[in-house]
């Protein structure tokens, strides 16, 4: 009986210990802060190495919109397909004054060898620079490293930054799922349309589709909205205007 009681106490203590460890692990995951950047925040300025040359905010490169995107590693299958897809739409990003900038924890030499291999094997020239983030300084500063995924390889992050160096959008993708590059381009179109016309873009919006107006905030605004014959009014708070090309 004494041995049986001791075994039960031992199992109970072991179970409690396991539950305690699980709770601490869950708490750590919930309290983890994977990103130092947030939408609407000033883009933190720092110098980083791009193709062997240092660049920093304030240089001509930073007078455009930017799409800064990280990838886990050079010479990997999914990342290769993503770089080809970015390259194929690079002219569309350029037409919108968006500078593409890649980032990974690989060296300059690795970047050069990889992009050369893509050109040799796939016939695609990579037209945008890539940050050589060997010390993970950029990846850590901007929240591209998620410790529950990898301590050193960046997840597939995308930061859209406007010419005023304000973070306008942040996207995260896991390592085993490639990005839909046309969706990133569509996101840029939506942000630029919103800035240009003072409107919002609905779900599944594409350039040329109807755009949304903000809901009235005063009685006077509501009366003006109801009397506006140019507005497509579904309900007092839900109104749209015909879209126009980007």
C-alpha positions in Angstrom: 0.0 0.0 0.0 2.8 2.4 0.9 4.6 1.7 -2.4 1.2 2.2 -4.3 0.6 5.5 -2.5 4.1 6.7 -3.3 3.6 5.8 -7.0 0.3 7.7 -7.1 2.0 10.7 -5.5 4.9 10.5 -8.0 2.5 10.3 -11.0 0.5 13.2 -9.7 3.6 15.3 -9.1 4.9 14.4 -12.6 1.6 15.4 -14.2 1.5 18.7 -12.4 5.1 19.4 -13.5 4.2 18.6 -17.1 1.1 20.9 -16.9 3.3 23.6 -15.4 5.8 23.3 -18.2 3.1 23.4 -20.8 1.5 26.5 -19.3 4.9 28.3 -19.2 5.5 27.4 -22.9 2.1 28.6 -23.9 2.6 31.8 -22.0 5.9 32.4 -23.6 4.4 31.9 -27.1 1.5 34.3 -26.3 3.8 36.9 -24.9 6.4 36.7 -27.7 6.6 39.9 -29.8 7.8 38.8 -33.2 7.9 42.2 -34.8 9.4 45.6 -33.8 7.4 47.3 -36.6 3.8 48.1 -36.8 1.4 49.5 -39.4 1.5 53.3 -39.2 4.9 53.4 -37.5 7.9 55.3 -38.8 10.2 52.9 -40.5 13.3 52.5 -38.3 16.3 54.0 -40.0 19.5 52.0 -40.1 22.3 51.3 -42.5 22.5 47.9 -44.1 24.6 46.1 -46.8 23.0 45.7 -50.2 25.0 43.8 -52.8 28.2 44.8 -51.0 27.3 48.5 -50.6 25.9 50.3 -47.6 22.6 52.1 -47.9 20.4 53.9 -45.4 17.2 55.9 -45.3 17.7 59.3 -46.9 19.5 57.9 -49.9 17.8 58.1 -53.3 16.6 54.5 -52.9 14.4 55.6 -50.0 12.5 58.3 -51.9 10.2 55.7 -53.4 7.6 53.3 -52.1 9.3 50.1 -50.9 8.4 46.5 -50.7 11.0 45.0 -48.4 10.6 41.2 -48.2 12.6 38.5 -46.4 13.2 34.9 -47.4 14.5 32.0 -45.4 17.6 31.1 -47.4 19.3 31.3 -50.8 19.4 28.1 -53.0 16.0 26.8 -51.7 13.1 25.7 -53.9 10.2 28.0 -52.7 12.5 31.1 -52.4 13.7 30.5 -55.9 10.1 30.5 -57.3 9.3 33.6 -55.3 12.3 35.5 -56.7 11.4 34.5 -60.2 7.8 35.7 -59.6 9.0 39.0 -58.2 11.4 39.5 -61.1 8.5 38.8 -63.6 6.5 41.6 -62.0 9.4 44.0 -61.3 8.3 46.3 -64.1 4.8 46.6 -62.7 6.2 47.5 -59.3 8.6 50.0 -60.9 5.6 51.6 -62.8 4.1 52.3 -59.4 7.4 53.8 -58.1 7.9 50.8 -55.8 11.5 49.7 -55.1 11.8 46.0 -54.4 14.4 44.9 -51.8 15.1 41.4 -50.6 16.6 40.2 -47.4 18.0 37.0 -45.9 20.8 36.0 -43.5 23.0 34.8 -46.4 26.2 36.5 -47.5 26.8 38.8 -50.5 28.6 36.0 -52.3 25.7 33.6 -51.7 23.3 36.2 -53.1 25.5 36.7 -56.2 25.9 33.0 -56.8 22.2 32.2 -56.3 20.9 35.0 -58.6 23.5 34.0 -61.2 22.3 30.4 -61.0 18.7 31.5 -61.4 19.7 33.4 -64.6 21.7 30.4 -65.9 19.2 27.7 -65.1 15.9 29.5 -65.5 16.8 32.4 -67.8 15.5 35.0 -65.4 17.5 38.0 -64.3 16.9 39.3 -60.8 16.7 43.1 -61.1 16.5 44.1 -57.5 19.0 44.2 -54.7 19.2 41.8 -51.7 20.4 42.7 -48.2 23.2 40.5 -46.9 22.0 40.1 -43.3 24.7 37.7 -42.0 24.5 39.2 -38.5 20.7 39.1 -38.5 20.6 42.8 -37.5 18.0 43.7 -40.0 15.9 40.6 -39.6 15.8 41.0 -35.8 15.2 44.7 -35.9 12.2 44.4 -38.2 10.6 41.2 -36.8 11.6 38.8 -39.6 12.8 36.1 -37.2 10.1 34.2 -35.4 11.7 32.0 -32.7 9.0 29.4 -32.8 9.8 28.8 -36.4 13.6 29.2 -36.6 16.3 31.1 -34.6 18.2 32.1 -37.7 16.2 31.8 -40.9 13.7 34.6 -41.6 10.1 33.9 -42.3 8.5 35.2 -45.5 7.8 38.8 -44.4 6.7 41.7 -46.5 6.8 45.3 -45.5 5.2 48.0 -47.7 6.7 51.4 -46.8 5.6 54.7 -48.3 7.9 57.6 -49.5 7.5 59.2 -46.0 9.0 56.1 -44.5 5.7 55.0 -42.9 5.0 51.3 -42.6 1.7 50.9 -44.5 1.3 47.1 -44.5 2.9 44.0 -43.1 2.4 40.4 -44.3 3.8 37.2 -42.9 3.9 33.8 -44.7 5.3 30.5 -43.3 8.4 28.9 -44.7 6.5 26.2 -46.6 4.1 28.4 -48.5 5.2 30.8 -51.2 3.8 34.3 -51.6 1.2 35.3 -54.2 3.2 38.2 -55.7 0.2 39.7 -57.7 -1.6 40.1 -54.3 1.3 42.2 -53.0 1.0 44.4 -56.2 -2.8 44.6 -55.6 -2.1 45.7 -52.0 0.2 48.5 -53.3 -2.5 49.6 -55.8 -5.1 49.7 -53.0 -2.8 51.8 -50.7 -2.0 54.2 -53.5 -5.6 54.5 -54.6 -6.7 55.2 -51.0 -4.0 58.0 -50.7 -4.9 59.5 -54.1 -8.7 59.5 -53.8 -9.4 59.5 -50.1 -11.3 56.2 -50.3 -11.1 52.7 -49.0 -10.9 49.5 -51.1 -13.4 46.6 -50.4 -12.7 42.9 -50.2 -11.4 41.3 -53.4 -10.9 44.8 -54.9 -9.0 45.2 -58.1 -8.0 48.4 -59.9 -11.0 49.9 -61.7 -13.5 48.3 -59.2 -15.8 50.5 -57.1 -14.3 52.0 -54.0 -15.9 52.7 -50.7 -16.6 56.0 -48.8 -16.2 56.3 -45.1 -19.4 56.2 -43.0 -20.9 59.6 -42.1 -19.9 60.8 -38.7 -22.4 63.7 -38.2 -26.0 64.3 -39.1 -25.0 66.9 -41.7 -22.6 64.4 -43.4 -25.5 61.8 -43.4 -27.9 64.3 -45.0 -25.3 65.2 -47.6 -24.6 61.6 -48.4 -28.3 60.8 -48.8 -28.7 63.7 -51.2 -25.6 62.9 -53.3 -26.7 61.5 -56.6 -23.2 60.4 -57.6 -22.9 57.9 -54.8 -24.1 54.3 -55.0 -25.9 54.0 -51.6 -26.6 50.5 -50.3 -27.3 51.7 -46.8 -26.6 55.0 -44.9 -23.1 53.7 -43.8 -22.3 51.6 -47.0 -21.7 53.8 -50.0 -19.4 53.4 -53.1 -18.1 55.4 -56.0 -17.0 54.1 -59.5 -13.4 53.2 -59.5 -10.8 54.3 -62.0 -7.6 52.8 -63.4 -4.4 53.0 -61.4 
